[in-house]
Amino acid sequence: MREPNTAPSLGGRTPSAISPPVGIARATAPSVMHASPRLRIVFLAADDEFAGEMQRFLYARHPDWIVGSVISSHPIYKRSRIGALLFVLRRSGFIFLSEMLRIRLTGGLLYSKKRVFPSRLARSHNVDVLVSSNINDGRSVAILHAWRPDLIISTNFSHYIGKTVRESIARYGCWNLHKSLLPHYRGMAPSFHALLEGATTVGATLHVVAKELDVGDVLSQAEVCVSNTDSVYSLNRRTAVAGGRLLAAFLESYDPTSIKATPQSGNGRPNYTYPTRAEVKRFRRMGPKFYAYGSE
């Protein structure tokens, strides 16, 4: 699942063009590699820099594999942008909400050249974009079918993915790239909760999408060590980059006839959500930062 992002998401190129977000950099990654057979991949994403980091390595290496990009128009599933802001304000409080907005605005001003967004990646590679408020509605499902994907891959996506999208569209199924070492820190805000609990190692997990959130069988993982200077923002970026590299490398060697996913252990582990006001207060008393200049 995705890290909380209360600022509005902007779409990419759709059947009717939509303006790009401000401050997007051109993706950079290792030189293009050639692999066979060609896959047909559809990305699902929030239009934020973390999803962009998850996608940019595959765009750089195999842009012809990506046949469609779905951009969420809702920062929280089935909630309007105003509704999402009010939900986070009620649950997590003003401080958490303001820090999430500061991460987006400050990072956008200071590090605009580093930021890559899914809408710009799709547009720059002439990939069709669907801006969707509900990935499970009839229009979204019809367009997904029309793209004839081999794989649907969720990257920091904000929608619950229903059974039809999970099981009945892509030839090889539906995957999710999550910013933690599952089964640790399932659900929302994994970087926040990892810092709150003093985790020393986090990471990224590529897994099969299941009915319940972040419990599907694991395809591959990458570890990321937590430093004493990490903030919520820097840990989000570093796990997103690790996940993007992991995804590109895994797909280049992917053989659907031989790959076997590994069931997750730890069925009793909690599924995290947006932090409570008490958790935010404890986080601030402990000393970690939401955003620290130079920690990126």
Buried (B, 14 or more C-beta within 10 A) or exposed (E): BBBBBBBBBBBBBBEEEBEBBEBBBEBEBEEEEEEEEEBBBBBBBBBBBBBBBBBBBBBBBBBEBBBBBBBBBBBBBEBBBEEBBBBBBEBBBEBBBEBBBEBBEEBBEEBBEBBBBBBBBBBBBEBBBBBBBBBBEEEBBEBBEEBEBBBBBBBBBBBBBBEBBBEEBBEBBBBBBBBBBBBBBBBBBBBBBBBBEEBEEBBBBBBBBBEEBBBBEBBBBBEBEBEEEBBBBBBBBBBBBBBBBBBBBBBBEBEEEEEEBEEBEEEEBEBBBBBEBEBBBEBBEEEBBBBBEEBB
